[in-house]
Amino acid sequence: MTLLVPEASVLRIRPGSRVETPLCRLAHRLAVISGWRRYGLAFLLGVCATATLPPVDLTPLLLVAFTGLLWLDDGSTGPWASFRLGYAFGLGFFISGLYWIAAALFVDIASFWWLVPVAAAGLPAAFALYAAATLLATNLAVRQLRLPGAARIFAFAVAWTVAEWVRGHALTGLPWNLIGYAWSGGFPGAILMLQSVAVLGIYGLSFLTVLAASLPALLGTTSLNPLSPGRRFAPAVAAGLLIVVPSLLGAVRLAATPTVETAYFLRIVQPSIPQTMKWEPAAAQRNFRLLLDLSSAPETRKLAAVVWPEAATPFLLGRDADHRGEIAAVAAGRGYVITGAVRTNPPPNPVAQVWNSIEAVDGNREIVARYDKAHLVPFGEYMPLREVLPLQKITPGSLDYTAGPGPRTIELPGLPPFAPLICYEVIFPGAIVDEHDRPAWILNVTNDAWYGRTSGPYQHFAIARTRAVEEALPLVRVANNGVSGIVDGVGRVVARIDLDTVGYADLPLPADMLAPTPYSRGGDWILLALLCLGLLPAALTASRKRNI
């Protein structure tokens, strides 16, 4: 029996015969690319992966980036060829994703010009090793266990996720630009998928995302069989289900959790003071006056607190009763001024220690609550190996900052209890809330003026938004310059003040409507269980090989 195709085709297909599809031909062409073109394309695919993250938000490019990478890797002649390919991909990903770090050095370029190549290229070059290790591990698993195509995809997704987790913890960690954050920005409907972090955390969402983006690579290795079209499209269907099912569950969660306002109104103040002027002695009083003027503007609703950004005041409030008195005048009738501040050991002793802190000042000039930043920025707030590296930190002052004890809950009369976070402390999942003394909301003060008009401030806001969903807690974010705003417990942005905007907003605090999430209770143990499931195809394959 012969199956006839339309007359325009001269091709005859017999039962069980296989014919290469266009995707198979494309996969083959990518696999045979060699030399600089191979690594140049891998670099560009890494850039494509960055474009899926805020503020570009081209999430569908995940399919291009990861499917293209795996098709290129089909042509790798051995583990170290995979390592080099992964390194090229990682270099493109991290150079385009972390370039904004170098912008901080231009605040004092005369002192730190020599660090620009280190920040712009050296740091991405080091982080690219994680992507290289991912492809190396995948290649070794395929060769040693003789994994078929689907098991290879699962192994790759597991290896990528493990590399992200290690990057987020090793050497104080930098869990920035995790692939799961492709759902944290403005792509239509992304907030539905973002709800998954309430159960899986951001690393678990990265695993689902990489798996879904990589499964279509199987379409390039599955030839067309006219008698089994379902099998041909199975990878695409599986990838779609990995997105559609969590998104439907996310839609149910969003529908069941409307934004409910409390009776507590906060004034968030964004002065947008350029970083070059932030610590200029001649501008200190002018900057302070700007904060006071924005905070003293008439309010239409009774305020529970006025919130200033990280290190807002240029004065040491614990040692400066006069400026503390001016702040108290604002707090009178407005509850409190909660401000980022640099604090020192108590007077009258000379300054010997400094902390990057949040301090709450009431109408009686008293500092009634305080939080000290626990997760400090290496090279920014302290110098690692100071005895070995005779270098100065990037932030002003000769003293290293002292780390605080870690997550805590602040309780102030007239306000629901809150978890304070300073700057990039908010990027560390599972380490932002004292689960034994659970707060009703999260406060994140920051200063993204260091990074100018780059992708950094937008990414920082999107990351903070993800923490709100993970913990199911409203989040209030106040930046000197950057993106300020309020996010409810399921990630809806209730209000925002955009980058480079000088102003304030009086906003109601959203209610804490949800119980603690599975992720807030189980943490990365849930991720471990998910990764074990991801390794199941490889384990089954290895078991079958042993039994043959």
Secondary structure, 3 states (H helix, E strand, C coil): CCECCCCCCCCCECCCCCECCHHHHHHHHHHCCCHHHHHHHHHHHHHHHHHCCCCCCCCCHHHHHHHHHHHHHCCCCCHHHHHHHHHHHHHHHHHHHHHHHHHHHHHHHHHHHHHHHHHHHHHHHHHHHHHHHHHHHHHHHHHHHCCCHHHHHHHHHHHHHHHHHHHCCHHHCCCCCCHHHHHCCCCCCHHHHHCCHHHHHHHHHHHHHHHHHHHHHHHHCCCECCCCHHHHHHHHHHHHHHHHHHHHHHHHHHHCCCCCEEEEEEEEEECCCCHHHHCCHHHHHHHHHHHHHHHHCCCCCCCCEEECCCCCCCCCHHHCHHHHHHHHHHHCCCCCEEEEEEEECCCCCCCCCEEEEEEEECCCCCEEEEEECCCCCECCCECCCCCCCCCCCCCCCCCCECCCCCCCCECCCCCCCEEEEEHHHHHCCCCCCCHHHCCCEEEEEECHHHHCCCHHHHHHHHHHHHHHHHHCCCEEEEECCCCEEEECCCCCEEEEECCCCCEEEEEEEECCCCCCCHHHHHCHHHHHHHHHHHCHHHHHHHHHHHHC
